Amino acid sequence: MTSDKFNRPAQSDDWKTPSDFYNSLNDKFNFDFDPCPLNHDITKWDGLKIEWGQRNFVNPPYSRKLKEEFIKKAYRESMDGKLCVMLLPASTDTKIFHTHIYGVAKIEFIQGRLKFEGYNNKGEFCNMPAQKGSMLVIYDGRKNKNNE
């Protein structure tokens, strides 16, 4: 981990999706791939560089650059007839929201704040509510593929 200008450890990008929340989504969508699984070693494969499955669950790293790259990748994968269900912070004031999400994907805002499991910037395990609300962004390319 690196430090910022205030000499604090960088926040981890590895946060576990709450199991009950994931299970309810999986019951609905029957996922067959996760391009950024928890604690994944990207030296084995990089979710931004490989082809995804047909029905993808994506809880990307929330650091800005990686999050934006996964959003763009999910959009591209959906253009190939795939389903990509993304769990993202509800940041409706960002450029990426207006260029790649709003008016492009189905959006479902999640009531309340999800509790993610992971390690805070002190290295302590925690299970606390997210800092902001969350949303599901659903790119359903299966519709496009069926209409060809």
C-alpha positions in Angstrom: 0.0 0.0 0.0 1.1 3.5 -0.7 0.7 6.6 1.4 -0.9 9.9 0.6 0.5 13.4 1.3 -0.7 13.1 4.9 1.3 9.9 5.4 -1.8 7.8 5.9 -1.9 4.3 4.4 -3.9 4.1 1.2 -7.5 2.8 1.5 -7.9 -0.7 0.2 -9.9 -1.3 -2.9 -10.9 -4.7 -1.7 -14.3 -4.6 -0.1 -16.7 -7.6 0.1 -20.2 -7.2 -1.3 -22.6 -8.1 1.5 -23.5 -11.8 1.0 -27.3 -11.4 1.3 -27.3 -8.6 -1.2 -25.2 -10.5 -3.7 -27.2 -13.7 -3.2 -30.5 -11.9 -4.0 -28.9 -10.4 -7.2 -27.5 -13.8 -8.2 -30.9 -15.4 -7.7 -32.3 -12.9 -10.2 -29.5 -12.7 -12.8 -27.7 -16.1 -12.4 -24.1 -14.6 -12.7 -21.4 -16.7 -14.4 -18.5 -14.3 -14.0 -17.0 -11.7 -11.7 -14.2 -9.7 -13.4 -12.9 -8.2 -10.2 -13.4 -10.8 -7.4 -12.4 -10.0 -3.8 -8.6 -10.1 -3.1 -7.9 -11.2 -6.7 -4.3 -11.5 -7.9 -4.3 -9.5 -11.1 -0.9 -11.1 -12.1 -3.0 -14.2 -12.9 -5.6 -12.4 -15.0 -6.8 -8.8 -15.3 -10.5 -8.2 -15.5 -10.0 -5.2 -17.7 -8.0 -7.1 -20.2 -9.9 -10.4 -20.7 -13.3 -11.2 -22.2 -16.1 -11.5 -19.6 -18.8 -14.1 -19.1 -22.4 -13.8 -20.4 -23.9 -12.6 -17.1 -21.4 -10.5 -15.0 -21.5 -9.2 -11.5 -19.1 -6.2 -11.1 -18.3 -4.6 -7.8 -15.2 -2.7 -9.1 -12.5 -1.1 -7.1 -13.8 2.3 -6.1 -10.7 4.2 -6.8 -11.7 6.7 -9.5 -9.5 5.5 -12.4 -10.2 1.8 -11.9 -13.9 2.4 -11.3 -14.2 4.4 -14.5 -12.2 1.8 -16.5 -14.5 -1.0 -15.3 -17.6 1.1 -16.2 -16.3 1.6 -19.7 -15.4 -2.1 -20.0 -18.9 -3.2 -18.8 -20.4 -0.9 -21.4 -18.2 -2.5 -24.2 -19.0 -6.0 -23.0 -22.7 -5.2 -23.1 -22.3 -4.2 -26.8 -21.3 -7.8 -27.4 -24.7 -9.0 -26.1 -23.7 -9.5 -22.4 -25.3 -8.6 -19.1 -23.2 -6.5 -16.7 -24.7 -5.7 -13.3 -22.5 -3.1 -11.6 -22.6 -2.1 -7.9 -21.3 1.5 -7.7 -21.4 4.5 -5.4 -24.4 6.7 -6.3 -22.2 9.5 -7.6 -24.6 11.2 -10.0 -22.6 14.4 -10.2 -19.6 12.8 -12.0 -18.7 13.1 -15.7 -18.7 9.2 -16.1 -22.2 9.1 -14.7 -23.5 11.5 -17.4 -21.4 10.0 -20.3 -21.7 6.2 -19.7 -24.5 5.6 -17.3 -27.4 8.1 -17.3 -29.6 7.4 -20.4 -27.4 4.4 -21.3 -28.0 1.8 -18.6 -30.8 0.9 -16.2 -30.2 2.5 -12.8 -31.6 1.2 -9.5 -30.8 3.2 -6.4 -30.3 1.2 -3.2 -32.2 2.4 -0.2 -30.0 2.9 2.8 -26.2 2.2 2.9 -24.7 -1.2 2.3 -22.3 -2.6 4.8 -19.1 -3.8 3.0 -16.5 -5.9 4.8 -12.8 -5.0 4.4 -9.9 -3.3 6.0 -9.8 0.4 6.7 -6.9 2.7 6.2 -5.5 1.7 9.7 -5.4 -2.0 8.6 -8.4 -2.9 10.9 -11.1 -5.2 9.7 -14.5 -3.5 9.6 -18.1 -4.0 8.5 -19.4 -0.5 8.4 -22.0 1.3 6.2 -20.6 2.7 3.0 -19.6 6.4 3.0 -22.4 7.2 0.5 -25.4 5.5 -1.1 -25.0 2.8 -3.8 -26.7 2.0 -7.1 -27.0 -0.8 -9.5 -26.0 0.0 -13.0 -27.3 -2.6 -15.4 -26.0 -2.8 -19.0 -28.2 -5.5 -20.6 -26.7 -6.2 -24.0 -28.8 -9.4 -24.3 -31.7 -7.1 -25.5 -29.5 -5.7 -28.2 -28.3 -9.1 -29.3 -31.8 -10.5 -29.5 -33.0 -7.6 -31.7 -30.4 -8.2 -34.4 
